[in-house]
């Protein structure tokens, strides 16, 4: 498709970087304003969980509609995508999801939220992202790669049963069931329409990512990866492109990651929300660093984060994406319960409520 545009000075991989940058800026702006974050939806403070989940689900609805419309109109196909591999690496996905979920509770933010926060002056989030990227790269290509290959070697053969589309009723039925259930929750949440629209806009970005890399920028002679918005691999790619750009080329994810930082910076500055923040104690620093490592390792093993495997992955109806998001949720809930029990135990019989932790 890309070669039909007649570009003479821009290749498909180069266009992908700019495309990622544009999507990233849009994501950064909307996510900063709406506080878009899956961690807040499942393990945040009690008062914020319902509205946060409603905003996240509004994004899932539009992403689901957009992706399935593109598939039904033969614009894109996931037949060769890793989400639809015939041998499902259940152990790696489940273990990775649990690790990522626990990690995002320790850092009080999923990878996408931390990227947005870094753009608003949050130095805690910025340092977490560096450690997160290093851990992810170590799991992909470094000292932890043997762990990844060992776990991914444990698979369950699924044949052609790789997604909900292969079940009775097909993609239409299962998309409708997921979409309607999400829509009912959103409608009952009574969240400000402005925030829901921002969440829906983020879902559109996820769908556009698939269509852009899988159709608009498709080039037989200079192929690019078929992907959408995500943060695990893009964080690693961006870090190592930054320190070795003469030998490592930028990719779609590099543009996306930089765009999110830029979009969040612009939105927070114009909205008067930009503020320098840092760690408050060595104990807090240690907890955040531990969470960053868990997220980096877990994101690679699970095949994505709450955005890569969740917002972008679930609309494909892939079992791998659904398992990853489910495992992340379980890991987050378990870690949140463990932290709550620990805080309650250390508090003793004090009647003073705990001070909310910074995000």
Beta strands, then each sheet from edge to edge (+ up, - down):
strand 1: 87-88
strand 2: 156-157
sheet 1: 1+ 2-
end
